[in-house]
Amino acid sequence: MSGKIGKAAYKPVGVLLGLAAGTVAGVIFRQVWKLTAGDGEAPSATDEDRRWGEVLAAAALQGAIFSVVRAAVDRGGAVGVRRLTGRWPD
């Protein structure tokens, strides 16, 4: 029973961490895009003036950054829960 309580208690924390991860990933992506492309704004998929390669490269970079940040935040949250409760959240 305590495992279910721990999982339920971690859900809201996980949601908040996910929102924070998305925000952090967005900031990192914009900075990396500025450095690599020399352009202040990443292309949108519907931007008619951008080439396919540029749009797809931006999407791939954004996805990779988001995935790494999200995994790091999720892992850090799980480690924090284990330190506080002695149990790993499932």
C-alpha positions in Angstrom: 0.0 0.0 0.0 2.8 2.5 0.8 4.2 2.0 -2.7 0.9 3.3 -4.2 0.9 6.2 -1.8 4.5 7.0 -2.8 3.6 6.8 -6.5 0.6 9.0 -6.0 2.7 11.5 -4.0 5.3 11.7 -6.7 2.8 12.3 -9.6 2.3 16.0 -8.9 6.1 16.5 -8.3 6.7 14.7 -11.6 4.3 17.0 -13.4 6.0 20.1 -12.0 9.4 18.8 -12.8 8.2 18.1 -16.4 7.0 21.7 -16.8 10.3 23.0 -15.4 12.2 20.6 -17.8 10.3 21.9 -20.8 11.1 25.5 -19.8 14.8 24.8 -19.2 15.0 22.8 -22.5 13.5 25.7 -24.4 16.0 28.2 -23.0 18.9 25.8 -23.8 17.7 25.2 -27.3 17.4 28.9 -28.1 20.9 29.5 -26.9 22.3 26.5 -28.8 20.5 27.5 -32.0 21.9 31.0 -31.8 25.4 29.6 -31.4 25.2 27.0 -34.1 23.0 28.7 -36.7 23.9 32.3 -36.0 20.2 33.1 -36.3 18.2 34.5 -33.4 15.1 32.5 -34.0 14.7 28.8 -34.9 12.6 28.0 -37.9 9.0 26.9 -37.6 7.9 23.9 -39.7 5.5 26.2 -41.5 7.9 29.0 -42.2 7.8 29.2 -46.0 11.2 31.0 -46.3 13.2 28.2 -44.5 14.7 25.2 -46.2 13.7 21.6 -45.3 17.2 20.8 -44.0 17.1 23.8 -41.6 13.6 23.0 -40.3 14.5 19.3 -39.8 17.8 20.1 -38.1 16.2 22.5 -35.7 13.5 19.9 -34.9 16.1 17.2 -34.3 18.2 19.4 -32.1 15.2 20.6 -30.1 14.0 17.1 -29.6 17.4 15.9 -28.5 17.9 18.7 -26.0 14.4 18.3 -24.6 14.9 14.5 -24.1 18.2 14.9 -22.3 16.9 17.6 -20.0 13.7 15.7 -19.3 15.7 12.5 -18.5 18.1 14.4 -16.2 15.2 16.1 -14.4 13.2 12.9 -14.0 16.3 11.0 -12.8 17.2 13.8 -10.3 13.6 13.8 -9.0 13.6 10.1 -8.5 16.9 10.2 -6.7 15.6 13.0 -4.5 12.5 11.0 -3.6 14.6 8.0 -2.7 16.8 10.2 -0.5 13.7 11.6 1.3 11.6 8.4 1.5 14.1 5.6 1.2 12.0 4.2 -1.7 12.4 4.6 -5.5 9.3 6.0 -7.1 7.7 3.6 -9.6 
